[in-house]
């Protein structure tokens, strides 16, 4: 079991990671939140992975370990002593018996689905030097795009300096139809590539719509333009890892293998602020749908305002986007409802009204059609337990 016999604590838990990274800090906050919420009798102690002397000393006095950065050293230190080790890094799943990580395939699918819904027909991913497990995000992005009958290109980025990288990207994108969608596997990568794209003569979002991953607010809000990003359930990841570790310390065998936590949502910013449609009627309708208060008008009134009959607007929408104006309005209402369910404690009735729906039954029906879950089920599955 470990250095201590099965007991009710108290325990000393080493939290191993790079605390300078927002991802690591959010996981730590999730663990700390679980600790407070459940009055767990353990103390958390930070251990920087790059200082091997201090890391060895911290683990030598620990009863269990949570690792957001997993190197071969950690299993070598924990296994002989029988210390419970829960890995929270996608990079460490092959080294640890028990892991809780982000669902990288679901992340890639979410990014692709979002850009497809913007009407884009051409897509690209960055191919960086070396390979790592986050390539699963790119692979899922590509599969989703290609399953929709679209093409996904590789753009090689050598990280050889802004000028040289800009020249290379300019050459690689010269013949790509505009606008196209680019997926970056992390916000850090996107933050680095945005000025390179600008230097290559690509306007964002007019020529290229860019999506990152992590929703790191410091990077997303200070990039130029602000970056649309996939928000991950990092605090939930920390909560779940802490729950597994607590059960393990109390003598319950942990689930072997990897538990993957799905992403939350897409946080829209200006890097994707353009609808990729050539039909002016559809473009004007989309602008109205996106800017007017949800539920403030019906499709018939929208068509009249645009000078056409509803049948014409429906037909043009279907030809360009594969969905009707009513379906687009419902899609945006559900997206907004999902956001409010995660970010507020509002009752479902208030969420429905804020999304322009007359009653919670309508919201429940549309939520089930779009997500397969009720509003309460959607919230409970993604909020901290």
C-alpha positions in Angstrom: 0.0 0.0 0.0 2.5 2.6 1.0 4.6 4.0 3.8 1.6 4.3 6.1 -0.9 1.5 6.8 -4.5 2.0 5.6 -5.9 4.7 7.9 -7.9 7.9 8.0 -4.8 10.1 7.8 -3.4 12.6 8.2 -1.2 12.2 5.1 1.4 14.2 3.4 0.9 14.5 -0.4 3.6 15.7 -2.8 2.2 17.8 -5.7 4.8 17.6 -8.5 4.6 20.1 -11.3 5.7 23.3 -12.9 3.8 25.9 -11.0 4.7 28.6 -13.5 2.2 27.1 -15.9 -1.5 28.1 -15.7 -2.6 24.5 -16.4 -0.6 23.2 -13.4 -1.9 25.9 -11.1 -5.5 25.3 -12.1 -5.1 21.6 -11.4 -3.6 22.4 -8.0 -6.6 24.7 -7.2 -8.9 21.8 -8.1 -7.1 19.5 -5.7 -7.2 22.2 -3.0 -10.9 22.8 -3.6 -11.6 19.1 -3.2 -9.5 19.1 0.0 -11.6 21.9 1.5 -14.9 20.6 0.3 -14.4 17.2 1.8 -12.3 18.1 4.7 -9.6 15.7 3.6 -6.9 15.2 6.3 -3.9 15.7 4.1 -1.4 18.5 3.6 -0.2 19.4 0.1 3.4 20.1 -0.6 4.8 21.5 -3.8 7.7 19.8 -5.5 9.3 21.2 -8.6 10.1 18.4 -11.0 13.4 19.9 -12.4 15.1 20.1 -9.0 15.9 16.4 -8.5 17.5 16.8 -5.1 14.5 18.6 -3.6 12.1 16.3 -5.5 13.8 13.2 -3.9 13.6 14.8 -0.5 9.9 15.7 -0.8 8.9 12.2 -2.0 11.0 10.6 0.7 8.7 12.2 3.3 5.4 11.8 1.3 2.6 9.3 1.7 1.3 9.8 -1.8 2.1 11.8 -5.0 0.1 13.8 -7.6 2.2 14.5 -10.7 1.3 17.0 -13.4 4.7 16.5 -15.0 5.7 12.8 -15.1 9.3 11.7 -15.8 10.8 8.3 -15.5 12.3 9.4 -12.1 8.9 9.6 -10.4 7.9 5.9 -10.8 11.4 4.9 -9.8 11.0 6.9 -6.6 7.5 5.9 -5.7 7.2 2.3 -6.8 9.8 0.8 -4.5 8.2 2.5 -1.5 4.7 1.5 -2.6 3.6 5.1 -2.7 0.3 5.8 -4.5 1.0 7.9 -7.6 -1.7 9.5 -9.7 -0.5 11.0 -13.0 -2.3 14.1 -14.3 -0.2 14.6 -17.5 -1.0 13.4 -21.0 2.8 12.9 -21.3 3.0 10.4 -18.5 0.2 7.9 -19.2 2.7 5.2 -20.3 4.7 5.6 -17.1 2.0 5.5 -14.5 -0.5 2.8 -13.4 -3.2 5.4 -12.7 -3.8 8.6 -14.8 -6.4 11.3 -15.0 -5.8 13.5 -18.1 -7.5 15.7 -20.6 -9.5 13.9 -23.4 -7.3 15.0 -26.3 -9.4 13.4 -29.0 -12.5 15.2 -27.7 -10.6 18.4 -27.7 -9.7 18.0 -31.4 -13.2 17.1 -32.3 -14.6 20.1 -30.5 -12.2 22.5 -32.3 -13.0 21.0 -35.7 -16.8 21.0 -35.2 -16.7 24.7 -34.1 -14.8 25.7 -37.2 -17.0 23.6 -39.5 -20.0 25.4 -38.0 -18.5 28.7 -39.0 -18.9 27.7 -42.6 -15.1 27.1 -43.3 -14.3 24.6 -46.0 -10.5 24.4 -45.8 -8.4 23.6 -42.7 -4.9 23.3 -41.4 -2.9 22.1 -38.4 0.6 23.0 -37.4 3.3 20.4 -37.7 6.0 21.2 -35.1 9.4 19.7 -34.7 9.3 16.3 -32.8 6.2 14.4 -31.8 4.2 14.2 -28.5 1.0 12.9 -27.1 -0.8 16.2 -27.9 -0.6 15.2 -31.5 -3.8 13.2 -30.7 -5.6 16.5 -30.6 -4.5 17.3 -34.2 -5.3 13.8 -35.4 -8.9 14.0 -34.0 -9.2 17.5 -35.6 -8.2 16.1 -39.0 -10.5 13.0 -38.8 -13.5 15.2 -37.9 -12.7 17.6 -40.8 -12.2 14.8 -43.3 -15.4 13.0 -42.1 -17.3 16.2 -43.1 -15.8 15.9 -46.6 -13.3 18.8 -46.1 -9.5 18.9 -46.6 -7.0 19.4 -43.8 -3.4 20.6 -44.6 -0.2 20.4 -42.6 1.7 23.6 -42.1 5.3 23.0 -41.1 6.6 25.4 -38.5 10.3 24.9 -37.8 10.6 27.5 -35.0 13.5 29.0 -36.8 12.7 32.7 -35.9 9.8 34.9 -36.8 11.0 36.1 -40.2 12.0 32.6 -41.5 8.9 31.0 -40.1 6.8 33.8 -41.7 8.4 33.2 -45.1 7.8 29.5 -44.8 4.1 29.9 -43.9 3.6 32.4 -46.6 4.9 29.9 -49.2 2.8 27.0 -47.7 -0.4 29.0 -47.6 -0.1 30.8 -50.9 -2.5 28.5 -52.7 -4.9 27.8 -49.9 -8.5 29.1 -50.4 -9.4 32.0 -48.1 -10.6 32.0 -45.4 -9.3 28.8 -43.8 -9.3 27.4 -40.3 -6.1 26.7 -38.3 -6.1 24.6 -35.1 -3.3 25.0 -32.6 -2.9 22.3 -30.0 -2.2 24.8 -27.2 -2.7 28.5 -26.6 1.1 28.9 -26.1 1.6 27.6 -29.7 -1.1 29.9 -31.0 0.3 32.9 -29.2 3.6 32.3 -30.8 2.3 31.7 -34.3 -0.2 34.7 -34.5 2.5 37.3 -35.2 4.2 34.9 -37.6 0.9 34.6 -39.6 0.5 38.4 -39.6 4.1 38.8 -40.9 3.3 36.2 -43.6 0.5 38.5 -44.8 -2.4 36.6 -43.4 -5.2 38.6 -41.9 -6.9 37.2 -38.8 -9.8 36.4 -39.0 -10.4 37.6 -42.6 -7.9 35.1 -44.2 -7.5 32.6 -41.4 -9.5 31.7 -38.3 -7.4 30.5 -35.5 -8.4 28.3 -32.5 -6.1 27.4 -29.6 -6.5 25.1 -26.6 -6.4 25.7 -22.8 -8.3 29.1 -22.6 -5.3 30.6 -20.9 -6.7 34.1 -20.3 -3.3 35.8 -20.1 -2.4 34.5 -23.5 -5.8 34.6 -25.1 -6.7 38.2 -24.1 -3.2 39.6 -24.9 -2.7 38.0 -28.3 -3.5 40.1 -31.4 -6.3 39.6 -32.1 -7.7 37.9 -28.9 -7.6 34.2 -29.3 -10.6 31.8 -29.5 -9.8 28.7 -27.4 -11.1 25.4 -26.1 -11.7 25.6 -22.4 -10.6 22.5 -20.5 -12.2 21.1 -17.3 -8.9 21.4 -15.5 -10.3 22.0 -12.0 -12.5 19.0 -12.5 -9.4 17.0 -13.5 -7.8 18.0 -10.2 -11.0 17.1 -8.3 -11.2 13.7 -9.8 -7.5 12.9 -9.3 -7.8 13.9 -5.6 -10.9 11.7 -5.2 -9.1 8.7 -6.6 -6.0 9.3 -4.4 -8.2 9.6 -1.3 -9.9 6.3 -2.0 -6.5 4.7 -2.6 -5.1 6.0 0.7 -8.2 4.6 2.5 -7.5 1.2 1.0 -9.8 1.1 -2.0 -8.0 -0.1 -5.2 -7.7 2.6 -7.8 -9.0 2.1 -11.4 -6.0 1.1 -13.5 -5.5 2.9 -16.7 -6.4 6.4 -17.9 -9.6 8.4 -17.1 -10.0 11.2 -19.6 -11.9 14.4 -18.8 -13.7 16.0 -21.7 -13.3 19.7 -22.6 -16.0 22.2 -21.5 -16.7 24.5 -24.4 -15.3 26.9 -27.0 -14.6 30.4 -25.7 -15.1 32.7 -28.7 -12.9 35.7 -29.3 -11.9 37.8 -32.4 -9.5 35.3 -33.9 -12.6 33.5 -35.3 -14.9 36.5 -35.7 -15.9 35.9 -39.3 -18.5 33.8 -41.0 -16.9 32.0 -44.0 -19.9 32.4 -46.4 -20.0 34.0 -49.8 -23.7 34.3 -49.9 -24.4 37.9 -48.9 -28.0 37.1 -47.7 -26.8 34.3 -45.5 -23.9 36.4 -44.2 -26.3 39.3 -43.2 -28.7 36.9 -41.5 -25.9 35.3 -39.5 -24.7 38.7 -38.4 -28.2 39.5 -37.1 -28.5 36.1 -35.4 -25.1 36.6 -33.7 -25.6 40.2 -32.6 -29.3 40.4 -31.7 -30.5 39.2 -28.3 -31.3 35.5 -28.3 -35.0 34.8 -28.9 -35.7 38.4 -29.8 -37.1 37.6 -33.3 -38.5 34.7 -35.4 -37.2 33.5 -38.7 -40.1 34.8 -40.6 -39.5 38.3 -39.2 -35.8 38.0 -40.0 -36.6 37.0 -43.6 -38.9 40.0 -44.0 -36.3 42.4 -42.6 -33.8 41.0 -45.2 -36.3 41.5 -48.0 -37.0 37.8 -48.8 -39.6 35.2 -48.0 -38.8 32.6 -45.3 -38.6 29.8 -47.9 -35.8 31.6 -49.7 -33.8 32.2 -46.6 -34.2 28.5 -45.5 -33.1 27.3 -48.9 -30.0 29.6 -49.1 -29.0 28.7 -45.5 -29.4 25.0 -46.3 -27.2 25.3 -49.4 -24.4 27.2 -47.6 -24.4 25.8 -44.1 -26.3 22.6 -44.3 -28.8 23.8 -41.7 -31.8 26.2 -41.5 -31.9 29.6 -39.8 -34.1 28.1 -37.1 -31.5 25.4 -36.5 -28.7 28.0 -36.3 -30.7 30.0 -33.7 -31.3 26.9 -31.7 -27.6 26.0 -31.9 -26.6 29.4 -30.5 -29.3 29.2 -27.8 -28.0 25.8 -26.7 -24.4 27.0 -26.8 -25.2 30.0 -24.6 -27.2 27.7 -22.2 -24.2 25.4 -21.9 -22.0 28.3 -21.0 -24.5 29.6 -18.4 -24.9 26.2 -16.9 -21.2 26.0 -16.3 -20.5 29.6 -15.3 -23.4 30.3 -13.0 -25.6 28.6 -10.4 -28.8 29.9 -12.0 -31.8 27.6 -11.9 -32.6 26.0 -15.3 -35.7 28.3 -15.6 -33.5 31.4 -15.4 -31.0 29.9 -17.9 -33.8 29.2 -20.3 -35.2 32.7 -20.1 -31.7 34.2 -20.6 -31.4 32.2 -23.8 -34.7 33.4 -25.2 -36.7 30.3 -24.5 -40.2 30.5 -23.1 -39.8 27.7 -20.5 -37.3 25.1 -19.2 -39.1 22.3 -21.1 -38.0 23.9 -24.4 -34.5 24.1 -23.2 -34.4 20.5 -22.0 -35.7 19.3 -25.4 -33.2 21.3 -27.4 -30.3 20.4 -25.0 -31.1 16.7 -25.4 -31.3 17.0 -29.2 -27.9 18.8 -29.4 -25.9 17.3 -26.5 -27.7 14.1 -25.6 -28.1 15.4 -22.0 -30.6 17.4 -19.9 -29.6 20.8 -18.6 -29.1 19.4 -15.1 -27.3 16.4 -16.4 -25.0 18.5 -18.5 -24.1 20.7 -15.5 -23.6 17.9 -13.0 -21.4 15.9 -15.4 -19.0 18.9 -15.9 -19.1 20.8 -12.6 -17.0 19.8 -9.6 -18.4 16.9 -7.7 
